[in-house]
C-alpha cells in the first residue's frame, strides 16, 4: 500500500513513554530526531519520563524533544498516553516505545501517509527484529509483521478474525479526531490499549491500516518465564474485554497458526532452538489460559503471575 503525499503538511504529535531507556533509547532518539528534521510535516516529539535514573531525560532534551516527568508508580499504558496527547491540537498522534528504532528517516512520514484514506482511523508500521534478536524473537516479528500492507475494516472480520484489529503502540498512529471522539485509550488497563482502540474504531466504521513500508526495529528476547507472564496479561485483557473476541474472533486460532509457522521457520533456520520454542509455547498457552480465568485465582497470586505487578497493586 503506497499512499500519495497529502496536499499540505499535517500537524503530527509523536509521544514516547520512557523509563531507564539506556543505550537503545539513545539510538532510538537519534533516529527519531533525524526523521523529525527531514519530515515534510509539522512534527513535535513529546517524551513522558517515568522518573528514570539514567540519562534518558538528558538524551531527550539533547535531541530537542519536549519532556514531561511523572512518577513511575503513576505510569499507566493507556492513561499516560491519553494525558500526553488528549488536549494537544494535532491531525495525527503517533506513539512509539523507547526501544523501537526507526529503520529509515521516512518511516514516520510513510506511516502518516496512511491517513490520506479518510476511512483510516488507525495505522501501524512494520516491526523488524533487532540485530541481536534470537531466532524465536525474529520469527515473532516476521509472523506478525509481514511484507505486504493492507487496510482492514468490519467487512474483513470474517476473513481476518482478531487480526482485523491488531495494532501496536510500539509504532502506531491515530487520527486525532477519532481518538478524541472515542475518548482515547482505556485507563487502568493491563496492556493492549492499542487493540482496544483499534477495535472501537472499526466498530465505529473506521479502518486499520498496516503500512509495511514504514519500519522500526523492535523485538524482545523473552525468557520462557517472561513469555508466561506476558501471555497471562494478554489473557487478562481478553477476559476483561471479551467483546473483542465476540466481535472479531478468539485469539486461540491465531496462536495455532503461529506455532505451525514457527516450527517451519526454525526447522529451516535454527533447528536447535526447537526445544526452547516448545517450552515457550507451552508456557504461553498456560499463561494465557490462566489469565483468561484470573478471577478464579487467589488475588495474592496475580502480581506474581503477571508482567505488570504494579497494575494489580493499583487495582
RADA-V300032 format. One record per backbone hydrogen bond with DSSP energy under -0.5 kcal/mol. CO is the residue of the C=O (numbers start at 1). NH is the residue of the N-H. E is the energy in kcal/mol with one decimal. If there is no record, write none. Layout:
co & nh & e
CO & NH & E
CO & NH & E
This chain:
co & nh & e
1 & 3 & -0.5
10 & 12 & -0.8
10 & 42 & -2.4
11 & 91 & -3.1
11 & 92 & -1.7
12 & 14 & -0.5
12 & 44 & -2.5
13 & 94 & -3.0
14 & 46 & -3.5
15 & 96 & -2.1
16 & 48 & -2.0
17 & 98 & -0.7
18 & 50 & -2.7
21 & 24 & -0.6
21 & 25 & -1.3
22 & 26 & -1.8
23 & 27 & -2.1
24 & 28 & -2.6
25 & 29 & -3.2
26 & 30 & -1.9
27 & 31 & -2.0
28 & 32 & -2.4
29 & 33 & -2.6
30 & 34 & -1.9
31 & 35 & -2.1
32 & 36 & -2.4
33 & 37 & -2.4
34 & 38 & -1.0
36 & 39 & -1.3
41 & 43 & -1.1
42 & 12 & -2.9
44 & 14 & -3.2
44 & 46 & -0.5
45 & 66 & -2.6
46 & 16 & -2.3
47 & 49 & -0.6
47 & 68 & -2.7
48 & 18 & -2.8
49 & 51 & -1.1
49 & 70 & -2.6
55 & 59 & -2.5
56 & 60 & -2.0
57 & 61 & -2.6
58 & 62 & -2.3
59 & 63 & -1.0
60 & 63 & -0.5
60 & 65 & -2.4
61 & 64 & -1.5
66 & 47 & -3.4
68 & 49 & -2.9
71 & 74 & -1.4
72 & 75 & -1.0
76 & 80 & -2.3
76 & 81 & -0.6
78 & 82 & -2.6
79 & 83 & -2.6
80 & 84 & -1.4
81 & 85 & -1.3
82 & 85 & -0.7
82 & 86 & -3.2
85 & 88 & -2.3
91 & 176 & -2.2
92 & 13 & -2.4
93 & 174 & -2.7
94 & 15 & -3.0
95 & 172 & -2.1
96 & 17 & -0.7
97 & 100 & -1.8
99 & 101 & -0.6
100 & 102 & -0.6
101 & 217 & -2.7
104 & 107 & -2.0
106 & 110 & -2.7
107 & 111 & -2.2
108 & 112 & -2.6
109 & 113 & -1.7
111 & 114 & -1.6
112 & 115 & -2.0
113 & 116 & -1.9
114 & 117 & -1.4
116 & 118 & -0.7
117 & 120 & -1.7
119 & 207 & -1.7
121 & 175 & -2.6
122 & 209 & -3.0
123 & 173 & -3.5
124 & 211 & -2.7
126 & 128 & -0.6
126 & 216 & -2.3
128 & 218 & -2.9
130 & 133 & -1.8
134 & 138 & -2.8
135 & 139 & -2.0
136 & 140 & -1.8
137 & 141 & -1.6
138 & 142 & -2.0
139 & 143 & -2.8
140 & 144 & -2.1
141 & 145 & -2.1
150 & 210 & -3.1
152 & 208 & -2.8
153 & 156 & -2.2
154 & 157 & -1.4
156 & 159 & -0.6
156 & 160 & -3.1
157 & 161 & -2.3
160 & 163 & -1.5
161 & 164 & -2.0
162 & 165 & -1.3
163 & 166 & -1.1
168 & 171 & -1.9
170 & 97 & -1.1
171 & 125 & -2.1
172 & 95 & -3.3
173 & 123 & -2.7
174 & 93 & -2.5
175 & 179 & -2.6
176 & 180 & -2.8
177 & 181 & -2.3
178 & 182 & -2.4
179 & 184 & -2.3
180 & 183 & -1.0
192 & 196 & -2.1
193 & 197 & -2.0
194 & 198 & -2.3
195 & 199 & -2.7
196 & 200 & -2.2
197 & 201 & -2.4
198 & 202 & -2.3
199 & 203 & -2.4
200 & 204 & -1.4
201 & 206 & -2.9
202 & 205 & -1.8
207 & 121 & -2.7
207 & 122 & -1.7
208 & 152 & -2.8
209 & 124 & -2.4
209 & 211 & -0.6
210 & 150 & -1.6
210 & 212 & -0.8
211 & 126 & -0.9
211 & 214 & -1.4
213 & 215 & -0.7
214 & 126 & -2.9
215 & 103 & -2.5
215 & 104 & -0.6
216 & 128 & -3.3
216 & 218 & -0.6
217 & 101 & -2.2
220 & 222 & -1.4
223 & 227 & -2.3
224 & 228 & -2.1
225 & 229 & -2.3
226 & 230 & -2.7
227 & 231 & -2.6
228 & 232 & -1.9
229 & 233 & -2.0
229 & 307 & -0.8
230 & 234 & -2.0
231 & 235 & -2.1
232 & 236 & -2.1
233 & 237 & -2.5
234 & 238 & -2.5
235 & 239 & -2.2
236 & 240 & -2.6
237 & 241 & -1.8
239 & 242 & -0.7
241 & 244 & -1.9
241 & 245 & -0.6
242 & 246 & -2.1
243 & 247 & -2.1
244 & 248 & -2.6
245 & 249 & -2.2
251 & 255 & -1.8
252 & 256 & -1.6
253 & 257 & -1.6
254 & 258 & -2.0
255 & 259 & -2.1
256 & 260 & -2.1
257 & 261 & -2.1
258 & 262 & -2.8
259 & 263 & -2.3
260 & 264 & -1.9
261 & 265 & -2.4
262 & 266 & -2.9
263 & 267 & -2.5
264 & 268 & -1.5
265 & 269 & -1.9
266 & 270 & -1.8
270 & 273 & -2.1
271 & 274 & -1.7
273 & 277 & -2.4
274 & 278 & -2.4
275 & 279 & -1.9
276 & 280 & -2.5
277 & 281 & -2.8
278 & 282 & -2.3
279 & 283 & -2.3
280 & 284 & -2.5
281 & 285 & -2.3
282 & 286 & -2.2
283 & 287 & -2.9
284 & 288 & -2.8
285 & 289 & -2.4
286 & 290 & -2.3
287 & 291 & -2.6
288 & 292 & -2.3
289 & 293 & -0.8
290 & 293 & -0.7
291 & 294 & -1.6
293 & 296 & -2.2
294 & 297 & -1.4
298 & 301 & -1.7
298 & 302 & -0.7
299 & 302 & -0.7
299 & 303 & -0.6
301 & 304 & -0.8
301 & 305 & -1.7
302 & 306 & -1.2
308 & 311 & -1.1
308 & 312 & -0.9
309 & 313 & -1.5
310 & 314 & -2.5
311 & 315 & -2.0
